Amino acid sequence: MEKRLSDILARLPIPGLKESNDRHTIAEVLSEQLGIPIQPKQIVFKDSILIVSSPPVVKSALHLKRKDILSLLEKKGISIQTIK
């Protein structure tokens, strides 16, 4: 039986796909909760730490609604311990 490279590659996970999906999901939840458009490129999510590149006013609003945001993300399978 001959194995093709494309068959082998099709079974491997795509690097960065999960991280990209997580950033998009986080951006969507933040945009809905804060009422301000947040782009996925403004988000860094690594080792359960969320870093949002935004003005201080947006970060203040983020910390005010922290519990709601964390519970919504937990329902979507994203666990966050710290928001910076």
MOPAC internal coordinates of N, CA, C and O (Angstrom, degrees):
PM7 1SCF
backbone

  N    0.0000 0     0.00 0     0.00 0    0    0    0
  C    1.4327 1     0.00 0     0.00 0    1    0    0
  C    1.5363 1   108.39 1     0.00 0    2    1    0
  O    1.2310 1   120.92 1   -49.41 1    3    2    1
  N    1.2862 1   115.84 1   130.59 1    3    2    1
  C    1.4510 1   121.76 1  -177.44 1    5    3    2
  C    1.5283 1   110.46 1   -95.32 1    6    5    3
  O    1.2310 1   120.94 1   -50.20 1    7    6    5
  N    1.3196 1   115.81 1   129.80 1    7    6    5
  C    1.4618 1   120.64 1   177.57 1    9    7    6
  C    1.5176 1   108.63 1  -101.94 1   10    9    7
  O    1.2310 1   121.61 1   -44.87 1   11   10    9
  N    1.3149 1   114.53 1   135.13 1   11   10    9
  C    1.4568 1   119.55 1   178.19 1   13   11   10
  C    1.5227 1   109.35 1  -101.23 1   14   13   11
  O    1.2310 1   121.02 1   -28.61 1   15   14   13
  N    1.3008 1   115.66 1   151.39 1   15   14   13
  C    1.4533 1   121.30 1   179.77 1   17   15   14
  C    1.5272 1   111.05 1   -60.89 1   18   17   15
  O    1.2310 1   119.85 1   141.97 1   19   18   17
  N    1.2982 1   117.89 1   -38.03 1   19   18   17
  C    1.4665 1   121.13 1  -179.49 1   21   19   18
  C    1.5301 1   111.17 1   -63.32 1   22   21   19
  O    1.2310 1   119.84 1   145.31 1   23   22   21
  N    1.3335 1   117.91 1   -34.69 1   23   22   21
  C    1.4611 1   120.95 1   177.33 1   25   23   22
  C    1.5269 1   111.32 1   -66.83 1   26   25   23
  O    1.2310 1   120.93 1   139.93 1   27   26   25
  N    1.3173 1   115.83 1   -40.07 1   27   26   25
  C    1.4636 1   120.34 1   179.64 1   29   27   26
  C    1.5303 1   110.09 1   -67.94 1   30   29   27
  O    1.2310 1   120.44 1   135.30 1   31   30   29
  N    1.3247 1   116.77 1   -44.70 1   31   30   29
  C    1.4600 1   120.69 1  -179.21 1   33   31   30
  C    1.5210 1   112.35 1   -66.86 1   34   33   31
  O    1.2310 1   119.59 1   149.48 1   35   34   33
  N    1.3209 1   118.38 1   -30.52 1   35   34   33
  C    1.4591 1   121.57 1   179.97 1   37   35   34
  C    1.5239 1   111.57 1   -64.90 1   38   37   35
  O    1.2310 1   120.02 1   153.25 1   39   38   37
  N    1.3218 1   117.57 1   -26.75 1   39   38   37
  C    1.4664 1   121.27 1  -179.71 1   41   39   38
  C    1.5180 1   113.51 1   -86.19 1   42   41   39
  O    1.2310 1   119.67 1   166.18 1   43   42   41
  N    1.3105 1   118.23 1   -13.82 1   43   42   41
  C    1.4553 1   121.60 1  -179.04 1   45   43   42
  C    1.5307 1   110.45 1   -84.16 1   46   45   43
  O    1.2310 1   120.08 1   -35.90 1   47   46   45
  N    1.3353 1   117.44 1   144.10 1   47   46   45
  C    1.4672 1   119.21 1   176.91 1   49   47   46
  C    1.5281 1   111.05 1   -69.51 1   50   49   47
  O    1.2310 1   121.02 1   -31.55 1   51   50   49
  N    1.3066 1   115.65 1   148.45 1   51   50   49
  C    1.4569 1   120.89 1   179.47 1   53   51   50
  C    1.5254 1   108.32 1   -82.45 1   54   53   51
  O    1.2310 1   119.72 1   -58.50 1   55   54   53
  N    1.3364 1   118.14 1   121.50 1   55   54   53
  C    1.4606 1   120.32 1  -178.36 1   57   55   54
  C    1.5253 1   111.48 1   -63.08 1   58   57   55
  O    1.2310 1   121.12 1   -46.87 1   59   58   57
  N    1.3177 1   115.47 1   133.13 1   59   58   57
  C    1.4571 1   120.18 1   176.61 1   61   59   58
  C    1.5117 1   115.42 1    85.87 1   62   61   59
  O    1.2310 1   119.09 1   172.25 1   63   62   61
  N    1.3065 1   119.34 1    -7.75 1   63   62   61
  C    1.4605 1   121.07 1  -177.12 1   65   63   62
  C    1.5259 1   111.48 1   -67.94 1   66   65   63
  O    1.2310 1   119.89 1   135.41 1   67   66   65
  N    1.3235 1   117.81 1   -44.59 1   67   66   65
  C    1.4599 1   120.78 1   179.91 1   69   67   66
  C    1.5294 1   110.58 1   -64.39 1   70   69   67
  O    1.2310 1   120.05 1   137.34 1   71   70   69
  N    1.3192 1   117.50 1   -42.66 1   71   70   69
  C    1.4572 1   121.19 1   179.56 1   73   71   70
  C    1.5280 1   110.80 1   -62.62 1   74   73   71
  O    1.2310 1   120.67 1   139.25 1   75   74   73
  N    1.3168 1   116.32 1   -40.75 1   75   74   73
  C    1.4569 1   120.80 1   178.24 1   77   75   74
  C    1.5196 1   110.87 1   -64.42 1   78   77   75
  O    1.2310 1   120.39 1   135.54 1   79   78   77
  N    1.3204 1   116.86 1   -44.46 1   79   78   77
  C    1.4673 1   120.61 1   178.17 1   81   79   78
  C    1.5222 1   111.29 1   -62.40 1   82   81   79
  O    1.2310 1   120.45 1   139.68 1   83   82   81
  N    1.3368 1   116.74 1   -40.32 1   83   82   81
  C    1.4677 1   120.51 1   178.15 1   85   83   82
  C    1.5272 1   110.91 1   -62.84 1   86   85   83
  O    1.2310 1   120.17 1   136.01 1   87   86   85
  N    1.3266 1   117.28 1   -43.99 1   87   86   85
  C    1.4728 1   120.59 1   178.92 1   89   87   86
  C    1.5217 1   111.23 1   -61.32 1   90   89   87
  O    1.2310 1   120.10 1   138.20 1   91   90   89
  N    1.3166 1   117.42 1   -41.80 1   91   90   89
  C    1.4614 1   120.88 1   179.40 1   93   91   90
  C    1.5288 1   110.89 1   -65.82 1   94   93   91
  O    1.2310 1   120.32 1   138.70 1   95   94   93
  N    1.3218 1   116.99 1   -41.30 1   95   94   93
  C    1.4693 1   120.97 1   179.04 1   97   95   94
  C    1.5251 1   110.45 1   -64.92 1   98   97   95
  O    1.2310 1   120.47 1   135.80 1   99   98   97
  N    1.3238 1   116.71 1   -44.20 1   99   98   97
  C    1.4668 1   120.76 1   179.07 1  101   99   98
  C    1.5286 1   110.45 1   -62.84 1  102  101   99
  O    1.2310 1   120.07 1   135.68 1  103  102  101
  N    1.3241 1   117.47 1   -44.32 1  103  102  101
  C    1.4652 1   121.59 1   179.40 1  105  103  102
  C    1.5251 1   110.73 1   -61.09 1  106  105  103
  O    1.2310 1   120.36 1   140.04 1  107  106  105
  N    1.3177 1   116.92 1   -39.96 1  107  106  105
  C    1.4646 1   121.35 1   179.37 1  109  107  106
  C    1.5287 1   111.03 1   -64.41 1  110  109  107
  O    1.2310 1   120.19 1   133.87 1  111  110  109
  N    1.3316 1   117.25 1   -46.13 1  111  110  109
  C    1.4669 1   121.36 1  -179.81 1  113  111  110
  C    1.5268 1   110.43 1   -64.67 1  114  113  111
  O    1.2310 1   120.19 1   135.37 1  115  114  113
  N    1.3277 1   117.24 1   -44.63 1  115  114  113
  C    1.4607 1   120.17 1   179.48 1  117  115  114
  C    1.5270 1   111.53 1   -63.00 1  118  117  115
  O    1.2310 1   120.30 1   138.17 1  119  118  117
  N    1.3134 1   117.04 1   -41.83 1  119  118  117
  C    1.4655 1   120.64 1   179.23 1  121  119  118
  C    1.5205 1   111.08 1   -61.87 1  122  121  119
  O    1.2310 1   120.18 1   137.68 1  123  122  121
  N    1.3292 1   117.27 1   -42.32 1  123  122  121
  C    1.4675 1   121.21 1   179.61 1  125  123  122
  C    1.5239 1   111.34 1   -66.79 1  126  125  123
  O    1.2310 1   120.19 1   135.69 1  127  126  125
  N    1.3263 1   117.24 1   -44.31 1  127  126  125
  C    1.4633 1   120.88 1  -175.68 1  129  127  126
  C    1.5275 1   112.87 1   -74.15 1  130  129  127
  O    1.2310 1   120.11 1   143.64 1  131  130  129
  N    1.3169 1   117.40 1   -36.36 1  131  130  129
  C    1.4581 1   120.77 1  -176.51 1  133  131  130
  C    1.5199 1   113.24 1   -91.36 1  134  133  131
  O    1.2310 1   120.39 1   160.55 1  135  134  133
  N    1.3282 1   116.87 1   -19.45 1  135  134  133
  C    1.4578 1   120.32 1  -177.81 1  137  135  134
  C    1.5177 1   112.73 1    74.11 1  138  137  135
  O    1.2310 1   120.48 1  -161.29 1  139  138  137
  N    1.3042 1   116.69 1    18.71 1  139  138  137
  C    1.4700 1   123.39 1  -179.56 1  141  139  138
  C    1.5211 1   107.06 1  -128.16 1  142  141  139
  O    1.2310 1   119.85 1   -44.94 1  143  142  141
  N    1.3296 1   117.89 1   135.06 1  143  142  141
  C    1.4662 1   117.87 1   178.36 1  145  143  142
  C    1.5334 1   112.01 1   -67.25 1  146  145  143
  O    1.2310 1   121.12 1   -57.14 1  147  146  145
  N    1.3174 1   115.47 1   122.86 1  147  146  145
  C    1.4565 1   122.90 1   176.26 1  149  147  146
  C    1.5277 1   106.99 1  -114.20 1  150  149  147
  O    1.2310 1   120.69 1   -53.58 1  151  150  149
  N    1.3132 1   116.29 1   126.42 1  151  150  149
  C    1.4599 1   121.56 1  -178.54 1  153  151  150
  C    1.5321 1   110.03 1   -90.06 1  154  153  151
  O    1.2310 1   119.83 1   -33.07 1  155  154  153
  N    1.3298 1   117.93 1   146.93 1  155  154  153
  C    1.4738 1   120.42 1   176.92 1  157  155  154
  C    1.5251 1   113.27 1   -57.90 1  158  157  155
  O    1.2310 1   119.86 1   151.85 1  159  158  157
  N    1.3249 1   117.88 1   -28.15 1  159  158  157
  C    1.4693 1   119.88 1  -179.87 1  161  159  158
  C    1.5293 1   111.92 1   -71.36 1  162  161  159
  O    1.2310 1   119.77 1   167.35 1  163  162  161
  N    1.3444 1   118.05 1   -12.65 1  163  162  161
  C    1.4551 1   122.43 1   177.42 1  165  163  162
  C    1.5275 1   111.76 1   -86.33 1  166  165  163
  O    1.2310 1   120.13 1   177.51 1  167  166  165
  N    1.3250 1   117.36 1    -2.49 1  167  166  165
  C    1.4541 1   122.30 1  -172.09 1  169  167  166
  C    1.5227 1   111.13 1  -113.67 1  170  169  167
  O    1.2310 1   121.61 1   -46.74 1  171  170  169
  N    1.3266 1   114.53 1   133.26 1  171  170  169
  C    1.4584 1   121.77 1   171.11 1  173  171  170
  C    1.5231 1   105.63 1  -122.80 1  174  173  171
  O    1.2310 1   120.44 1   -56.21 1  175  174  173
  N    1.3403 1   116.76 1   123.79 1  175  174  173
  C    1.4558 1   121.67 1  -178.97 1  177  175  174
  C    1.5202 1   108.36 1  -129.63 1  178  177  175
  O    1.2310 1   121.33 1   -68.48 1  179  178  177
  N    1.3339 1   115.06 1   111.52 1  179  178  177
  C    1.4619 1   119.43 1  -178.28 1  181  179  178
  C    1.5204 1   109.33 1  -149.81 1  182  181  179
  O    1.2310 1   120.52 1   -45.51 1  183  182  181
  N    1.3111 1   116.61 1   134.49 1  183  182  181
  C    1.4691 1   123.08 1   178.29 1  185  183  182
  C    1.5244 1   112.45 1    53.37 1  186  185  183
  O    1.2310 1   120.07 1  -135.29 1  187  186  185
  N    1.3231 1   117.47 1    44.71 1  187  186  185
  C    1.4704 1   124.78 1   178.74 1  189  187  186
  C    1.5233 1   113.36 1    63.37 1  190  189  187
  O    1.2310 1   120.11 1  -160.28 1  191  190  189
  N    1.3310 1   117.40 1    19.72 1  191  190  189
  C    1.4588 1   122.29 1   176.43 1  193  191  190
  C    1.5223 1   108.01 1  -113.83 1  194  193  191
  O    1.2310 1   121.00 1   -53.43 1  195  194  193
  N    1.3302 1   115.70 1   126.57 1  195  194  193
  C    1.4611 1   122.03 1   179.71 1  197  195  194
  C    1.5198 1   108.70 1  -105.66 1  198  197  195
  O    1.2310 1   120.99 1   -55.61 1  199  198  197
  N    1.3221 1   115.71 1   124.39 1  199  198  197
  C    1.4613 1   121.79 1   176.43 1  201  199  198
  C    1.5274 1   107.22 1  -119.21 1  202  201  199
  O    1.2310 1   121.22 1   -55.69 1  203  202  201
  N    1.3358 1   115.27 1   124.31 1  203  202  201
  C    1.4594 1   120.91 1  -179.53 1  205  203  202
  C    1.5209 1   108.23 1  -113.76 1  206  205  203
  O    1.2310 1   120.68 1   -58.03 1  207  206  205
  N    1.3247 1   116.30 1   121.97 1  207  206  205
  C    1.4653 1   121.63 1   176.77 1  209  207  206
  C    1.5198 1   107.96 1   -86.48 1  210  209  207
  O    1.2310 1   120.94 1   -81.03 1  211  210  209
  N    1.3268 1   115.81 1    98.97 1  211  210  209
  C    1.4539 1   120.95 1  -178.44 1  213  211  210
  C    1.5260 1   109.28 1  -154.97 1  214  213  211
  O    1.2310 1   120.46 1   -12.63 1  215  214  213
  N    1.3321 1   116.72 1   167.37 1  215  214  213
  C    1.4675 1   120.11 1   178.23 1  217  215  214
  C    1.5392 1   111.06 1   -63.61 1  218  217  215
  O    1.2310 1   120.24 1   -22.34 1  219  218  217
  N    1.3220 1   117.15 1   157.66 1  219  218  217
  C    1.4667 1   120.84 1  -179.18 1  221  219  218
  C    1.5287 1   114.33 1   -57.00 1  222  221  219
  O    1.2310 1   119.99 1   148.05 1  223  222  221
  N    1.3236 1   117.63 1   -31.95 1  223  222  221
  C    1.4629 1   120.47 1   179.83 1  225  223  222
  C    1.5301 1   110.30 1   -63.74 1  226  225  223
  O    1.2310 1   120.44 1   138.99 1  227  226  225
  N    1.3161 1   116.76 1   -41.01 1  227  226  225
  C    1.4672 1   121.22 1   179.14 1  229  227  226
  C    1.5273 1   109.56 1   -67.99 1  230  229  227
  O    1.2310 1   120.00 1   140.86 1  231  230  229
  N    1.3200 1   117.61 1   -39.14 1  231  230  229
  C    1.4656 1   120.21 1   178.60 1  233  231  230
  C    1.5225 1   111.21 1   -65.41 1  234  233  231
  O    1.2310 1   120.16 1   144.55 1  235  234  233
  N    1.3321 1   117.30 1   -35.45 1  235  234  233
  C    1.4595 1   120.14 1   176.61 1  237  235  234
  C    1.5220 1   110.44 1   -63.98 1  238  237  235
  O    1.2310 1   120.44 1   135.18 1  239  238  237
  N    1.3155 1   116.77 1   -44.82 1  239  238  237
  C    1.4658 1   120.70 1   177.68 1  241  239  238
  C    1.5242 1   110.82 1   -63.38 1  242  241  239
  O    1.2310 1   120.71 1   143.46 1  243  242  241
  N    1.3108 1   116.24 1   -36.54 1  243  242  241
  C    1.4538 1   121.54 1   177.93 1  245  243  242
  C    1.5317 1   110.84 1   -62.24 1  246  245  243
  O    1.2310 1   120.42 1   136.49 1  247  246  245
  N    1.3140 1   116.81 1   -43.51 1  247  246  245
  C    1.4633 1   120.20 1  -179.75 1  249  247  246
  C    1.5326 1   111.69 1   -71.41 1  250  249  247
  O    1.2310 1   119.72 1   150.86 1  251  250  249
  N    1.3252 1   118.13 1   -29.14 1  251  250  249
  C    1.4612 1   120.74 1   176.83 1  253  251  250
  C    1.5300 1   111.69 1   -67.99 1  254  253  251
  O    1.2310 1   120.20 1   144.56 1  255  254  253
  N    1.3196 1   117.23 1   -35.44 1  255  254  253
  C    1.4643 1   121.81 1  -178.36 1  257  255  254
  C    1.5220 1   112.16 1  -103.10 1  258  257  255
  O    1.2310 1   120.82 1  -158.30 1  259  258  257
  N    1.3079 1   116.04 1    21.70 1  259  258  257
  C    1.4623 1   122.20 1  -174.00 1  261  259  258
  C    1.5334 1   113.39 1   -55.42 1  262  261  259
  O    1.2310 1   119.81 1   132.43 1  263  262  261
  N    1.3226 1   117.97 1   -47.57 1  263  262  261
  C    1.4665 1   120.92 1  -176.82 1  265  263  262
  C    1.5292 1   111.51 1   -61.80 1  266  265  263
  O    1.2310 1   120.53 1   136.40 1  267  266  265
  N    1.3236 1   116.59 1   -43.60 1  267  266  265
  C    1.4750 1   120.33 1   178.81 1  269  267  266
  C    1.5213 1   111.20 1   -63.12 1  270  269  267
  O    1.2310 1   120.97 1   136.29 1  271  270  269
  N    1.3216 1   115.76 1   -43.71 1  271  270  269
  C    1.4653 1   120.94 1  -178.78 1  273  271  270
  C    1.5241 1   110.57 1   -64.56 1  274  273  271
  O    1.2310 1   120.60 1   133.75 1  275  274  273
  N    1.3298 1   116.46 1   -46.25 1  275  274  273
  C    1.4662 1   119.92 1  -179.31 1  277  275  274
  C    1.5252 1   111.63 1   -62.64 1  278  277  275
  O    1.2310 1   119.94 1   140.57 1  279  278  277
  N    1.3341 1   117.73 1   -39.43 1  279  278  277
  C    1.4726 1   119.46 1   179.99 1  281  279  278
  C    1.5246 1   111.07 1   -68.93 1  282  281  279
  O    1.2310 1   119.78 1   141.71 1  283  282  281
  N    1.3285 1   118.03 1   -38.29 1  283  282  281
  C    1.4737 1   120.35 1   177.70 1  285  283  282
  C    1.5300 1   111.20 1   -65.69 1  286  285  283
  O    1.2310 1   120.47 1   138.78 1  287  286  285
  N    1.3207 1   116.70 1   -41.22 1  287  286  285
  C    1.4641 1   119.71 1   179.34 1  289  287  286
  C    1.5239 1   111.02 1   -69.06 1  290  289  287
  O    1.2310 1   120.45 1   145.03 1  291  290  289
  N    1.3208 1   116.74 1   -34.97 1  291  290  289
  C    1.4663 1   120.24 1   177.87 1  293  291  290
  C    1.5364 1   110.65 1   -63.32 1  294  293  291
  O    1.2310 1   120.61 1   141.64 1  295  294  293
  N    1.3298 1   116.44 1   -38.36 1  295  294  293
  C    1.4711 1   121.00 1   176.83 1  297  295  294
  C    1.5260 1   111.52 1   -63.88 1  298  297  295
  O    1.2310 1   120.76 1   150.95 1  299  298  297
  N    1.3326 1   116.15 1   -29.05 1  299  298  297
  C    1.4644 1   120.77 1  -179.81 1  301  299  298
  C    1.5275 1   112.21 1   -90.96 1  302  301  299
  O    1.2310 1   120.53 1  -174.73 1  303  302  301
  N    1.3453 1   116.58 1     5.27 1  303  302  301
  C    1.4565 1   120.53 1   175.28 1  305  303  302
  C    1.5172 1   115.15 1    87.17 1  306  305  303
  O    1.2310 1   120.09 1  -161.64 1  307  306  305
  N    1.3299 1   117.43 1    18.36 1  307  306  305
  C    1.4591 1   121.43 1   179.54 1  309  307  306
  C    1.5194 1   107.96 1  -114.87 1  310  309  307
  O    1.2310 1   120.83 1   -64.24 1  311  310  309
  N    1.3263 1   116.01 1   115.76 1  311  310  309
  C    1.4596 1   121.24 1  -177.99 1  313  311  310
  C    1.5205 1   109.67 1   -99.74 1  314  313  311
  O    1.2310 1   120.82 1   -57.37 1  315  314  313
  N    1.3447 1   116.04 1   122.63 1  315  314  313
  C    1.4556 1   121.70 1  -179.49 1  317  315  314
  C    1.5243 1   108.77 1  -121.57 1  318  317  315
  O    1.2310 1   120.80 1   -47.57 1  319  318  317
  N    1.3235 1   116.08 1   132.43 1  319  318  317
  C    1.4580 1   120.34 1   178.51 1  321  319  318
  C    1.5235 1   112.00 1  -102.88 1  322  321  319
  O    1.2310 1   120.33 1   145.45 1  323  322  321
  N    1.3372 1   116.97 1   -34.55 1  323  322  321
  C    1.4568 1   121.25 1  -176.45 1  325  323  322
  C    1.5189 1   109.99 1  -134.92 1  326  325  323
  O    1.2310 1   121.22 1   -40.93 1  327  326  325
  N    1.3333 1   115.27 1   139.07 1  327  326  325
  C    1.4727 1   121.08 1   174.46 1  329  327  326
  C    1.5245 1   107.43 1  -117.86 1  330  329  327
  O    1.2310 1   121.54 1   -52.72 1  331  330  329
  N    1.3273 1   114.65 1   127.28 1  331  330  329
  C    1.4734 1   120.41 1   178.69 1  333  331  330
  C    1.5124 1   109.59 1  -121.40 1  334  333  331
  O    1.2310 1   120.10 1   180.00 1  335  334  333

